[in-house]
Amino acid sequence: MVNSYTPLRFTIFISFSLAAASSFKLSASHSPSSLPKATADDLLSVLGPPSAASTLNPIVSREIRSCLKFLVPFKPDKSGPESGRCSLRTGLCSGKIDAVERRSKFEDDNSLVWWPPEPILELARLAVDSGGDPGAIQRTLDPEMIPVPGVQGSKCQLTRTPYGRHFIAEEVNSYIEFLFRLIESRGPSIGFNVSLTRYDLFHGHLFLASESGRLGILFHAKEYPAYDKKVFPYNMGYCQRGSDVKYDDSMNLRNILWLAPLPSKSTPGWLAPGVLVVLDAHPDGIIYRDLIPNYVKFVRTIYEDDLGTTAVDVNYLNVGAQEPDYQLFIC
């Protein structure tokens, strides 16, 4: 396998001067000096319990909320995991299991985001109790190394390392796969067509939030847009070849954020349920203006390091030759 791991961020950083000279249809807007500047912590506060959101500047809070497109309805005041919440479709169960209740697929998936399976809740509490230590998460990985095979005939290395691992708790692996599939299936509901391919959505970054220790994953879609002399004049090597991902307004929606339920530091209870949201980085919005560095505004990249400390990358790759065969690799 050719080691050509080339994240979009580095390609654009190297080619920034080219971006400045290219014809870019999505024109940037400039922030009036009178507007307060938003931070990544502000974004997480808006998506946290009402007590955290209430501390924000109301202008910042309102502008951030205007740039959020929820894939699962946002319920910041939902009190805690419910008993008997099992998915008959996925086999995943949230909270303590006392019974199985039949629900619609939509309700089923919502519930699994708000209150994930018990192993995810345990991981979320571990993240907070550890003080945001990524090592606490890394120690829950199975030590077995799994070689990452070539993906659909590509010679490029899509992952940070040529091997991956799994979490010891199989429910955690299944839940991460569920999140990838849910993003793909619900994207069109907000006008965002995303596919689970090596050019589009195949990876995310699991982090622990800087202030709270809250567990989250920042997914990046549209990772390898097709080369286009006029609108995307970047040659990204093997990983880009064959891409059918068009560079257009959909790049505004390439950052997708999942947050685990937030546990209380002082009680066994929970302060907020889980969240799954697309961050709209259109040029007139506060996310574009304040949360995306200037050198990657062209590709609308929010960095996981700005949200917290990265523990691992999660990769969901189709390694099938003829028939689809999606496998998870934690790197």
HELIX and SHEET records of a PDB file:
HELIX    1   1 LEU A    8  ILE A   14  1                                   7    
HELIX    2   2 PHE A   16  ALA A   21  1                                   6    
HELIX    3   3 ALA A   40  VAL A   46  1                                   7    
HELIX    4   4 PRO A   50  ALA A   53  1                                   4    
HELIX    5   5 PRO A   58  ARG A   65  1                                   8    
HELIX    6   6 LYS A  105  TRP A  114  1                                  10    
HELIX    7   7 GLU A  118  ASP A  129  1                                  12    
HELIX    8   8 PRO A  134  GLN A  138  1                                   5    
HELIX    9   9 GLU A  170  ARG A  186  1                                  17    
HELIX   10  10 GLY A  187  ILE A  190  5                                   4    
HELIX   11  11 GLY A  237  GLN A  240  5                                   4    
HELIX   12  12 ASP A  249  LEU A  253  5                                   5    
HELIX   13  13 ILE A  286  ILE A  286  1                                   1    
HELIX   14  14 ILE A  287  LEU A  291  3                                   5    
HELIX   15  15 ASN A  294  VAL A  299  5                                   6    
HELIX   16  16 GLU A  304  LEU A  307  1                                   4    
SHEET    1   A 7 LEU A  68  PHE A  70  0                                        
SHEET    2   A 7 VAL A 275  LEU A 279 -1                                        
SHEET    3   A 7 ASN A 255  LEU A 259 -1                                        
SHEET    4   A 7 LEU A 215  HIS A 220 -1                                        
SHEET    5   A 7 HIS A 203  ALA A 209 -1                                        
SHEET    6   A 7 GLY A 308  ASN A 318 -1                                        
SHEET    7   A 7 TYR A 326  ILE A 330 -1                                        
SHEET    1   B 2 ARG A  85  CYS A  86  0                                        
SHEET    2   B 2 CYS A  93  SER A  94 -1                                        
SHEET    1   C 2 ILE A 146  PRO A 147  0                                        
SHEET    2   C 2 TYR A 163  GLY A 164 -1                                        
SHEET    1   D 2 LEU A 262  PRO A 263  0                                        
SHEET    2   D 2 TRP A 270  ALA A 272 -1                                        
END                                                                             
